[in-house]
Amino acid sequence: MRHRIAIIGPGRLGGALIRACIHQKLDLVAVGVRRRRRALPVRQETEPARIVQTADLILITTRDDEIATIVDKIANSGSSLQGRVFLHCSGILTSDILSPLRRAGAAVGSFHPLQTFSLQTPPPSLFHETTFYFEGDQAAQRAARSLSRALRSHMKTLRGRDKVLYHLAAVMVSGYQVALFEAGIRLLQLCGFPRAGARRMLSPLITRTVSNLVSRETADALTGPIARADVETVRKHLATIDSSAPGLAPLYRHLGMIACTISRRRNSSPALKTIKRILSR
C-alpha cells in the first residue's frame, strides 16, 4: 500500500525525513509547521488537525514535551481518524502517549531511528544505514515497516517497557561520547593547546576507537593502562586529575571501574583488583 504521508514538526529529524521522503519519491502530502517556511517544497499546515484530512500515515517528529499537545489538538478536532496511522519518533516515550488517537479509531506506534541528527544537514542516504525501532499496534507496525522499506532502511520491534533502557543506551553511546570528547579537549587545554588544536589531536584517536568498536568486541577494542593492568599509570592519572581537573575525577573513576570489568574478559592479572580498589577510594 502506498501511503499518503504527513510529517508534523520538521526539526532535525523531521527535516531529515522530509528530505528522505522526497529523495525516495514517496507521497509526502503535507508538513505541519509552527510558521510557514519558503524552503519546504511541500504543502505546509500550521494546524495539526488539518493534516489528518490529507494523509493516512502521520509522523509526529516534534520535541517529546510537545507530542501530547499535538495529540490533544488532533483528538479534539472532530476529524475522523478511522483507518489512519500515527507514529511518533520519540526515543523514550511509548505509544501510550498517542492513546487519545487510538481511542478515536487510529492505529498508533512509536517509530524511532537509532541514529544521530546533528545541526549539519544529513544526506537522505543516512536512513539506508539506520534501523528504526517500533512498538505499538499491529496495524501501525505494518505501516511503519512499509515506510522503513520505502526509505531503504530497516525496522525491528521493541517492547514498550524497554524504551527507557533503549534510550539510555543511545544517549550513553552518542550524547555522552560527545561529553567525553569535550573532557579530553579540556584536559589538553590545561597542557596549553588551543581548543582547535586539541580537537585535531584527538580526532584520529576517536575515529580509530569507534572503528574498532564497530568491528570488535569491547574487550578487544579496549586499550590503555587498565587493559594492561598498569597500576602505577592509573595512580598517576588519579593524582593529576584530582589536582588539575577535580571535576572530572568522578567520571574517570566510574569509567575506570567499567573498564576493569571489560579488561577482566581478556586479562586475569591480579593487578586489576588493585586498580579497582584505588579507583573506588
N, C-alpha and C positions, 0 to 999 in steps of 0.2 A: 504493500500500500504506500502510495506517495503522499506524505503528509504536507499539509499547509502549515508552515512553521512560523511562530512569532517568538520574539525574544524580548523580555521585559528587563530593562536595566543594563545598557551597554557600558559597563565598566571595563576593566582589563579583560576579564573572562568573557563577558558578553561581546565585547568588541572582537575578540579572537574568534568566537563562534560565528559572529556575523560574517567576518572575512572568510572563514572556512566554508560556511553555507553557500556564499556567493561563488567561491572558487570551485566547489563541487557541483554547482548549478542546481542546488536544492530549491524548493519552492518556499523561499523566505518572503512572507507576505507583509510583515509589519514588525516594527521595533517600538517598544514602549520607552519613552524618554521623559525626563522632567521638563526639558525645553527642547524645541526642535533644533537640529544641527544641520548645517548645509552639507556637511561631508558625507552623510549617510545616504547611500544610493538605494534606499528602500523607504517605503511609506513609514511615516513616524506618527505615533499617537502619544499624547500626554496623559490620556485617561486609560488606565489599565483595562477597565471594563470593556472598552470599545474593541480591544484586541480580540476578545472572546468571539466577537461576531465575524471575525475574518479568518481565524485559524482553528485547527483541530489539535495541534500539538504546541503547547505554550511552555517555554522555558523561562524560569524566573532566575535571573543572574544578579540580583541586587545584593547589597550587603545583608548579612544574616539578620541584623536587627530591623531591617525594612521589610522582610518577607511577610510577616504577619499583617502588616498594614496593607500590602498589596492584596493579600488573600482576602481580607475583610472587604476591601473595595469591590473585588470581583464577586464574592459570595453575596454581597448585599445589593448588587446591581440589578438583580431581576433577570439577568441573561440566562438562557438555557445552557446548562453545562453537560447535558447528556451526550455521550459519545466523544467528549473531549478529554485530552490527557494533559495534565500539568506536572512538570518536573522542575524542582528547584535544584540549584547547583551548589548548595552549601556542603562543606566537607564535614561539618559536625552535627548539623540538625538532621533529624529523621523526617520521613514523610508525614509524620503526625501533625506537623505544623500546617499541612495542607488539608487537614480533616474537614474544615468547613466546605471546601470544594468537593471533597469526597461525598459528604452528606448531600450535596446538591446534584450528585449524579456523575461527577467526573471521576476518572481514574487518576491516581496520583503516585508520585515516587520521588525519591532523591536520586540525583544523577551527577556525580562529582568526578571531574577529571583529576587524576593523581599527577599533577603537573604544576610547575610554577609559571606564573604570568607576571613578568616584571614590567617596568614602565616602557621598556623598548617594545615596539610592535613586533609580535612573533609572526612567523610565516604560517600560512594555512597548513603547511605540511607538518607542523608541530603535533597536530592531532593524530597523524599517522603513527607516531611513536608513543601515544598516550593511551592509557586504559581508563575507562570510566567505571566507577563503582556504583552499583544501583541497589536500592532497597525500596520496596513498595508493592503496589498492586500488580497482579498478573497482566492485566491489560496495559498498564503503564510500562511494565517490563518489556512487553513485545514492541511497543512503540520506541522505547529507549534503545533496544537492541537494533532495531531497524535504523534509527538515527546514527548510532555508532558505526554501523556498517557503511552508511552513506557518507560518513565523514572519513572513511577508511581507517577507522580506529578499532578499538576492542572494548568489550564490556564484560565485567564479572559482577556477581551478586555479593551482597554484604548484609549481614544481619543488622537490624536496626540497633540492637543493644550494644553492638561493637563499634558504632560510629565514632564515639569519643576517643576510644583507643586508636582507631584507624587514623583519626585526625591528629592525635598526639604524635603518632609515628611520623606523619608527614611534616609536622612542624619541627620536630626534633632534627630530622634529616635535612630539611630545606631552610626554614627560617633560622634555626639555631646554628646551622652551618655558617650562615652569614654573620651571626653574632660571634662565632669562634674566629672567623677571619678578621673581624674587627678587633678582637682581643689580640690577635697576632700583630696586627698593624700597630696597635698602641704600644706593645712591648718593643717593637723595632723603633718606634719614635723615641722611646726612652734611650735608645742607643745613639740617637742623633740623626737617624734617617728621616727624610721628608716623607709625608704621607704617600705621595705618588710613588716615590721610590720603594717604600715598604710594600705597597701593593704589587709592584713589578717583581720584587724579590720573592714574594710568597706565591705568586700565580703559578709558576711551574710546579711547585710542590703540591698545591691543592689539586691542580689538574691531574697530576700523576696519581695522587692518592685516590681521587674519585674513579679514575680508570681502573686502578687495582681493585677497588671495592666492587665495581660492576662485574669484574671478571673472576674474582676470587672470593673465598670465604674470608670473614673478618679476621680470623686468626692468621691467615696467610698474608693479609694486607697490612697487619699491624707492624710498625717499625718503631725504633726509638728505645730509650732506656728501659722501659717496662717490658718490651718484647725481649730485650737482652737480659732482663733481671739485674740491671745495673743499679745497685743500691746507692752508691756514692753520688752518681749523677742526679738521682731523684732527691737526695739530701741537698745538693747544691741548688737545684731548682727551687725547692721549698724555702731555703734560706733567702734566696734572692727575691722570690715573688712576695714573701712575707715583708721584706724591707722596701722593695721598689714598687710593687703593684699589689698591695694587700687586698684590694677589691676583687682581684682575680684569683686569689688564693683558694677560696672555697670551690670555685669552678675547677681549678687544677686538681684539687684533692678528690672531688667527686668523680671526675672523668678518669682520673688515675685509678680509682678503685674498679671502675668498669673495665679499664684496660688490663688490670691484673687478672680479672676473670677471663677475659679473652685470651690473654697470654698463656694461662694455665692449660689451654687446649693443646698447645704445642710445646710448652716448656714446663718441665717438672721441677725446676730449680727451687730449693727451699728458700732462696733469697726473695722469692715473690711474697712469702709470708712476712718477711721483714719489711718489704716495701709497703704492703697493706697496713702493717702496724704503724709505720711512720706517717703514712697518708691519713690515717684515722685519728691522729692526735689533735 
